[in-house]
């Protein structure tokens, strides 16, 4: 197998030839057809998240077909197309797992973080973490659903019945959740980097009622807002934009420091909450929605060997939608 490997935080990924991995008990081996590039991958590669292991193969928005099944594995067969998300393993017995809140498991293992991920031609995953994708025709289109879509879905559910919804940072996650929100009858207000006319036009193309810079106020108070950009300074701006009783949801795993802000921005029962990972129920619910109502998934394809270029394009804001790595064998 071939893999793009992180050997030191802050260093470029290195292409390596490795022996094909064998799945253990309860695991499956997957021939990777596509792996989307997530901002969390950037945080990992750039050393902003502590890593339990190096060297490491990043990547947690994986789509592929099972080509080997480990002993004691049920529910999956060779040839099945599956998706592998960020939450790669949970303990199953802590208070959170027992309460069907496994996204808060005390001892989780994350794909492309605590175990090798999908920047490779093959990956081994826990069968219990794999999501069925039999309905997905194009693996490149399906890959961003495995994190950008899933975390957007969970973030949107945290917004309750909010009708006026703000999205701060209009990237891979926001361009998907905006479509879901519009189909649910919500009014979407998209916030991009100041001066990003192209991104603002893209948001309106996907159904946003308004789009503007993150330094602007929307034309009406928001019932809720989701902050996808990893910029702590956006949190006070979002709080200033939501109405009384409104909620601001932070949808990322990492964010720069949130600056101090006056209490009046939080007063009148405004709420500030975070989203962590996802549950298996989130995955099943979201994929059922997408199967009924397919989303437009904007992607830029890169061969596996150009993973560093894809990460750089994401870092510099040169992408519209999501970057997706495609191993040569699947392209």
Secondary structure as the mmCIF struct_conf table of DSSP 4:
data_model
#
loop_
_struct_conf.conf_type_id
_struct_conf.id
_struct_conf.beg_label_comp_id
_struct_conf.beg_label_asym_id
_struct_conf.beg_label_seq_id
_struct_conf.end_label_comp_id
_struct_conf.end_label_asym_id
_struct_conf.end_label_seq_id
STRN STRN1 UNK A 2 UNK A 5
STRN STRN2 UNK A 6 UNK A 6
BEND BEND1 UNK A 8 UNK A 8
TURN_TY1_P TURN_TY1_P1 UNK A 9 UNK A 10
BEND BEND2 UNK A 11 UNK A 11
HELX_LH_PP_P HELX_LH_PP_P1 UNK A 12 UNK A 13
STRN STRN3 UNK A 14 UNK A 17
HELX_LH_PP_P HELX_LH_PP_P2 UNK A 19 UNK A 21
TURN_TY1_P TURN_TY1_P2 UNK A 25 UNK A 26
STRN STRN4 UNK A 27 UNK A 37
HELX_RH_AL_P HELX_RH_AL_P1 UNK A 39 UNK A 45
TURN_TY1_P TURN_TY1_P3 UNK A 46 UNK A 47
BEND BEND3 UNK A 49 UNK A 49
BEND BEND4 UNK A 52 UNK A 52
BEND BEND5 UNK A 54 UNK A 55
STRN STRN5 UNK A 56 UNK A 56
STRN STRN6 UNK A 61 UNK A 69
TURN_TY1_P TURN_TY1_P4 UNK A 71 UNK A 72
BEND BEND6 UNK A 75 UNK A 75
TURN_TY1_P TURN_TY1_P5 UNK A 78 UNK A 79
STRN STRN7 UNK A 81 UNK A 84
BEND BEND7 UNK A 86 UNK A 86
STRN STRN8 UNK A 87 UNK A 89
BEND BEND8 UNK A 92 UNK A 92
BEND BEND9 UNK A 94 UNK A 94
HELX_RH_AL_P HELX_RH_AL_P2 UNK A 95 UNK A 98
TURN_TY1_P TURN_TY1_P6 UNK A 99 UNK A 100
HELX_RH_3T_P HELX_RH_3T_P1 UNK A 102 UNK A 104
TURN_TY1_P TURN_TY1_P7 UNK A 106 UNK A 107
STRN STRN9 UNK A 109 UNK A 110
STRN STRN10 UNK A 111 UNK A 111
TURN_TY1_P TURN_TY1_P8 UNK A 112 UNK A 114
STRN STRN11 UNK A 115 UNK A 115
BEND BEND10 UNK A 118 UNK A 119
STRN STRN12 UNK A 120 UNK A 120
BEND BEND11 UNK A 121 UNK A 121
STRN STRN13 UNK A 122 UNK A 126
HELX_RH_3T_P HELX_RH_3T_P2 UNK A 127 UNK A 129
STRN STRN14 UNK A 130 UNK A 132
TURN_TY1_P TURN_TY1_P9 UNK A 134 UNK A 135
BEND BEND12 UNK A 137 UNK A 137
HELX_RH_AL_P HELX_RH_AL_P3 UNK A 139 UNK A 143
HELX_RH_3T_P HELX_RH_3T_P3 UNK A 144 UNK A 146
TURN_TY1_P TURN_TY1_P10 UNK A 147 UNK A 147
HELX_RH_AL_P HELX_RH_AL_P4 UNK A 148 UNK A 157
TURN_TY1_P TURN_TY1_P11 UNK A 158 UNK A 161
BEND BEND13 UNK A 163 UNK A 163
STRN STRN15 UNK A 164 UNK A 168
BEND BEND14 UNK A 169 UNK A 169
BEND BEND15 UNK A 171 UNK A 171
HELX_RH_AL_P HELX_RH_AL_P5 UNK A 172 UNK A 183
TURN_TY1_P TURN_TY1_P12 UNK A 184 UNK A 185
HELX_LH_PP_P HELX_LH_PP_P3 UNK A 186 UNK A 186
STRN STRN16 UNK A 187 UNK A 192
BEND BEND16 UNK A 193 UNK A 193
TURN_TY1_P TURN_TY1_P13 UNK A 194 UNK A 195
HELX_RH_AL_P HELX_RH_AL_P6 UNK A 197 UNK A 205
TURN_TY1_P TURN_TY1_P14 UNK A 206 UNK A 207
BEND BEND17 UNK A 209 UNK A 209
STRN STRN17 UNK A 210 UNK A 213
TURN_TY1_P TURN_TY1_P15 UNK A 214 UNK A 215
BEND BEND18 UNK A 216 UNK A 216
BEND BEND19 UNK A 219 UNK A 220
STRN STRN18 UNK A 222 UNK A 227
BEND BEND20 UNK A 229 UNK A 230
TURN_TY1_P TURN_TY1_P16 UNK A 232 UNK A 232
HELX_RH_AL_P HELX_RH_AL_P7 UNK A 233 UNK A 241
STRN STRN19 UNK A 242 UNK A 250
BEND BEND21 UNK A 253 UNK A 253
HELX_LH_PP_P HELX_LH_PP_P4 UNK A 256 UNK A 260
HELX_RH_3T_P HELX_RH_3T_P4 UNK A 263 UNK A 265
TURN_TY1_P TURN_TY1_P17 UNK A 266 UNK A 269
STRN STRN20 UNK A 271 UNK A 274
BEND BEND22 UNK A 277 UNK A 277
HELX_RH_AL_P HELX_RH_AL_P8 UNK A 280 UNK A 292
BEND BEND23 UNK A 293 UNK A 293
HELX_LH_PP_P HELX_LH_PP_P5 UNK A 294 UNK A 296
STRN STRN21 UNK A 299 UNK A 303
HELX_RH_3T_P HELX_RH_3T_P5 UNK A 304 UNK A 306
HELX_RH_AL_P HELX_RH_AL_P9 UNK A 307 UNK A 315
TURN_TY1_P TURN_TY1_P18 UNK A 316 UNK A 317
BEND BEND24 UNK A 320 UNK A 321
STRN STRN22 UNK A 322 UNK A 326
HELX_RH_3T_P HELX_RH_3T_P6 UNK A 328 UNK A 330
#
